[in-house]
Each structure stands twice: as structure tokens, then as C-alpha cells.
Amino acid sequence: MSRSIRACAAPLVSALEARASGDDEVSAEATLALLELGRLNPEKLALRYGEAQDPAWRAVAARAATVPEFLAQRQRGFEDPDA
């Protein structure tokens, strides 16, 4: 997320949190926004969604896999044509 979008998204945190509580693609996008804002634990997201059936949630896991232990998962996420 670019800096300009982050500045705009900050006032929307409560709305993003509410929307991220679902399990659809829009919820995954809201989760990504919250991750980019530093409002969510990336390791928990990587563990929770690494093997998700929905490609939008696998994309969340790939973006969240930022620590060395998740390097292989992150690489799989970037190679996933659906994520």
C-alpha cells in the first residue's frame, strides 16, 4: 500500500476491521490493508491462511510471511497463479 493510501486508510481502521472479520475476497482485501497499516500480526496471518482454499487468503498469507521461517511459504505465494 502506498504512503498516500495509508494516510487515507488510517481513519477507516474500524470499518476495515469490521469488514476483515468475514471470509470472502473483500474481507481478505480489508485484511491486507490492515496488515499494511501494521494493525495485524503477520506471523499469525501467515500461519492461519498459508494453506487456505481461497486464493485471496493465500495472498494474505504470502504478504504476511515476512520472517525467515516463512520464506518458502512466501515464495510459494508469489508463484501461486491464483493468489
N, C-alpha and C positions, 0 to 999 in steps of 0.2 A: 504494500500500500504506500503510495507516495506521501510525502510530508503534507502536502496541501489537503489530501483526503483525510489524513489522520487528524488534522486540526478540525475539519468539519465533522468527523465521526465522533469525536470526544463527547459532545453534548448528547449524542444519541446512544450512549452506552446502555442505559436501562432498557431502551427499546431493542437494541441488539441482543442483550442478554435474554430478554423475553422471547425473541424470535429464535435464538440459538437453542432453545430448550426443546425444539421439535426434532424430527428425524428425517426431514426432507432436504432437498437440494438447497432451498433458500436458508434453511437452518444451518447447513454446512457453510454457506457463504457468510452468514452472520457470525459463525464461529471463527472463520478466517479473519474477519475484521477485528474481532475481539482479541484474537491471537496477535495480530499485527499491532494492536494497541497495548500489548503487554498485560492484558487483563486475565489471561488464562495460562495455566501451567502446560508448557509444550510437551513435557515428558508424559504427562497423563494423557494428553490427546494422542500422542504417537502410539502409546500402548493400547488405548481404547479403540482406535479406528484403523490400526495398521492392517487388519485383515477384514475390514468392512466389505460387505457385498456392494454397497453403493459407491460408485467411483468418486462422487463428490466428497464423501467422508474419507476415502483413501487419499484424496488430495489434501485434506486437512492433516492427516497423519504424516504425509510426506513433508508438508511445510513445517510441521511441528517437530519433526525428527532432526533436531539441531545439535544434539550432543553426540560424541563419537560412538557411543554404544548403539546408536540408531543409524549409523552410516549406511549399512546395507539396505535397511528399510527405506531410507531417503532415496537411494539410488533406484530401488525398485519403483518407487513412486514416480520418479521422473521418467522412467521407461514405460510406465503404465499408459497405454494409449487412451484409456477411458477416464483416467483421473485428471 
